[in-house]
Amino acid sequence: MFPGIVRSSSRHLPCRRSLMTVRDALNSAIDEEMAADPKVFVMGEEVGEYQGAYKVTKGLLQKYGPDRVLDTPITEAGFTGIGVGAAFQGLKPIVEFMTFNFAMQAIDHIINSAAKTYYMSGGQIAVPIVFRGPNGAAAGVGAQHSQCFAAWYGSCPGLKVVTPYSAEDARGLLKAAIRDPDPVVFLENELLYGENFPVSSQVRDPNFTLPIGKAKVEREGTDVTITAFSKMVGFALKAADELAKDGIKAEVINLRSIRPLDRETINASVRKTYRLVAVEEGWPQHGVCAEVCASVQEETFDYLDAPIERISGADIPMPYAANLERLALPQIEDIVRAAKRACYRSK
Amino acid sequence: MTRSTVGSLARRLFASQPRQAAAAQAPDAINVEIPVPFQLHLLQEGPARESVTSREELVKMYRDMFRIRRMEITADKLFKSQLVRGFCHLYDGQEAVTIGMEAALTYEDTVITAYRDHATFLGRGGTVHECFAELMGRSTGCARGKGGSMHLYKPSNNFYGGWGIVGTTGPLGAGLAFANKYEKKNNVAMAIYGDGAGNQGQLFEAKNMAGLWDLPLIFLVENNHYGMGTAEWRASKKTTFYDRVSYIPGIKVDGMDAFAVKEATRFAKEHCLSGKGPIVLEADTYRYHGHSMSDPGSTYRTRNEIQGVRQERDPIERIKKLMIKENVMREEEFKAVDKEIKQEVDDAAAKAKDDPNPGEEELFMNIYKNDSGLKTYGCDRNMVRVQLP
């Protein structure tokens, strides 16, 4: 299986690239996996006739019919349980949550009926299901529609949790998730759906997958490591551009996978740079960054030249007013400031 | 009035209509009457009031029910001697429900139930030894000792457990029915839950989707009238469960009569497989034990009530009386069978007691099916780190 690691630096690239949106990446991934395996089906609110609330499932109903693309009533607990039950019997459901905020109504099925089952049954019943949908903040959608669930799902053994950033991530990780025999929580980001990314012909190949559990070094550096996932990867890359102007070469790691977390890549990077800024959009307490920090201080303590920095969402419910929302979410300047602090370069 | 109009008038007058009994009767067929009428919801006709059985089936049903009874009584003793830990929910009194239902199903049909699952596991072809070993947390248990009493599984016979969260069997069972329909199998799924679960929102969600998508799904309510310590009339505004939704038909059946359950299940299976969508069966049954081994079961119901059911409605006594009346077995033969099965159950317990605990490596096994390269940790991260190949 082609690993699909492509550096996004401006070096000459061996294959022709073109642009693809994250939305099209997800759509094409689902389409190809449904074509390849008749056991794969999609269910969720508005996935069929509406073409998907965010158009991720556009065209699939027309192509595969209502037996394989199911519009569900607004009953998350019920339809998630149905998806899990179907997976017990070997079907491969892709359950879409319109946002992961609504998945809280179904979280018992995700954890107690899906995640724990293979273990609890002594290896008799596997649950090859994907739970996917937008996660985290959008723009101005308020407190009930903006929560990031990466840390909650990421703490649960039995689940795999992935967080794509680019179109390549979206394609490779979703195809891997659909093919994976275990329950995968696939956390997308609404604001990334329309973003274009260059993709190579290898990424477009129907057999392109990315390994779940491996992070990607998006940008190499020597002075400070910045870890991020999902939308924050874009912010971290822009922060790295800013830092470069001040002569600080930041290494940006796109986690891609929250569980399993790629501790090797993170720690190998800190052994090179001696400094770490961990970034996430979600709440700080017990967040993903807390686990990254813990891992680095356990494994790479002797290499650290500065305390680990965390940039996360503010410890508040999400406010609506645009100026307050901006203050509640990490901005590029926050990452730059934290990196400079780690380098003992703050004013 | 012509004969046909008299006939149709008679049919309209009587709630529970006898359907055609099994077409060709074998020469040694035994007809069993079902005395308690079926109560129907959204159905013009109900299950047959007469079940056709055979010596062979009667003997099997008796043996299976008696085995369950002995297994549960023995589980009680094992729990009291602390060989079984945690939760232990016993099924004695309810034997006719699982054995009656299995008489009308095959192992190609799917069954899912909640935590009172020892008997359901046996009905699906599990062995007493596998059950006891699982209860005692041994590696020979049906879930390798990693599930426990509430998590018995036998997917090879389409038994999907064994669930601890009340109400989840509704949607999960609907998923199993969905899979049967998706794969064009001519089989039903049976989603079992209790009266205590009957008010769960997710059940209504599952019923809506099952009805909307015509899923071949039988919802079976094992109504033993007590949700833990709460009598049904204290928990439910409406104390019947077969007629809870206005768009899914239902049948209430005497759950202490194995043949009533058999005929109701047969009717329900035909209903589902003829494309009519889901159906609800409510089995009026009773558990002799408390909710679990932590509950004496006598603080919220009287001993008179429990004794009364034992004397008047015990499902095993009932089938025994029938078999004696039909000259299937004599009293002495029953004694011999009882002794044999008691020995079988005692041997299974003794064997399970001697079985080994799971090895320590089991701690980190089966977290994922695809776990190659998995790294994980024990309680002391510095001491116990596991990397699977």
Contacts between the chains, C-beta under 8 A, distances in Angstrom:
chain1	res1	chain2	res2	distance
A	41	B	182	7.1
A	67	B	182	6.9
A	70	B	213	7.8
A	72	B	209	7.0
A	73	B	205	7.4
A	73	B	208	6.0
A	73	B	209	6.6
A	73	B	212	7.2
A	75	B	202	7.9
A	75	B	205	3.7
A	75	B	208	6.7
A	75	B	209	7.0
A	77	B	171	6.7
A	77	B	201	6.7
A	77	B	202	4.2
A	77	B	205	5.8
A	78	B	170	7.7
A	78	B	171	4.9
A	78	B	174	7.5
A	78	B	202	5.4
A	78	B	204	7.9
A	78	B	205	2.6
A	78	B	206	5.0
A	78	B	208	7.1
A	78	B	209	5.8
A	79	B	171	7.5
A	79	B	205	7.3
A	79	B	209	6.5
A	80	B	171	7.2
A	81	B	168	6.0
A	81	B	170	7.1
A	81	B	171	2.4
A	81	B	172	5.1
A	81	B	174	7.1
A	81	B	175	6.3
A	81	B	202	6.3
A	81	B	205	8.0
A	81	B	206	6.7
A	82	B	171	5.3
A	82	B	172	7.7
A	82	B	174	4.8
A	82	B	175	4.1
A	82	B	178	5.7
A	82	B	206	7.0
A	82	B	209	6.2
A	83	B	175	6.3
A	84	B	171	7.7
A	84	B	172	6.1
A	84	B	175	6.0
A	85	B	112	7.3
A	85	B	160	7.5
A	85	B	171	6.6
A	85	B	172	3.9
A	85	B	173	6.3
A	85	B	174	6.4
A	85	B	175	2.0
A	85	B	176	4.7
A	85	B	177	8.0
A	85	B	178	7.0
A	85	B	179	7.1
A	86	B	175	4.2
A	86	B	176	7.2
A	86	B	178	5.0
A	86	B	179	4.4
A	86	B	182	7.1
A	87	B	175	7.4
A	88	B	155	7.5
A	88	B	160	5.3
A	88	B	172	7.2
A	88	B	175	7.0
A	88	B	176	6.6
A	88	B	179	7.7
A	89	B	110	7.1
A	89	B	160	7.8
A	89	B	175	7.7
A	89	B	176	5.7
A	89	B	179	3.8
A	89	B	180	7.5
A	89	B	183	7.9
A	90	B	179	7.2
A	91	B	178	7.8
A	91	B	179	5.0
A	91	B	182	6.1
A	91	B	183	7.6
A	108	B	165	5.8
A	108	B	168	6.9
A	109	B	168	6.7
A	109	B	171	6.9
A	109	B	172	7.8
A	112	B	163	7.9
A	112	B	164	7.4
A	112	B	165	5.3
A	112	B	168	7.2
A	113	B	163	7.2
A	113	B	165	7.5
A	113	B	168	5.8
A	113	B	172	6.1
A	118	B	366	5.3
A	118	B	367	7.1
A	118	B	368	6.7
A	118	B	369	5.7
A	119	B	146	6.1
A	119	B	366	5.0
A	119	B	367	5.5
A	120	B	143	6.5
A	120	B	146	6.3
A	120	B	147	4.8
A	120	B	151	4.8
A	120	B	162	7.9
A	121	B	143	5.3
A	121	B	146	7.9
A	121	B	147	6.2
A	121	B	151	6.7
A	121	B	153	4.5
A	121	B	155	7.8
A	121	B	161	6.9
A	121	B	162	7.6
A	121	B	366	7.9
A	122	B	141	7.4
A	122	B	142	7.2
A	122	B	143	3.8
A	122	B	144	3.3
A	122	B	145	7.4
A	122	B	146	5.1
A	122	B	147	6.4
A	122	B	153	7.7
A	122	B	366	6.4
A	123	B	144	7.1
A	123	B	365	7.0
A	123	B	366	3.9
A	123	B	369	7.6
A	124	B	143	7.0
A	124	B	153	5.1
A	124	B	154	7.9
A	124	B	155	5.3
A	125	B	153	6.0
A	125	B	155	5.5
A	125	B	160	6.8
A	125	B	161	7.5
A	126	B	369	4.3
A	128	B	369	7.9
A	157	B	367	5.3
A	157	B	376	7.2
A	158	B	367	5.8
A	158	B	368	7.0
A	160	B	368	7.3
A	180	B	370	5.7
A	181	B	368	7.9
A	181	B	369	4.1
A	181	B	370	5.2
A	182	B	368	4.6
A	182	B	369	5.5
A	182	B	370	5.7
A	213	B	373	6.9
A	260	B	374	6.7
A	260	B	375	6.9
A	263	B	375	7.5
A	298	B	381	6.6
A	298	B	382	7.9
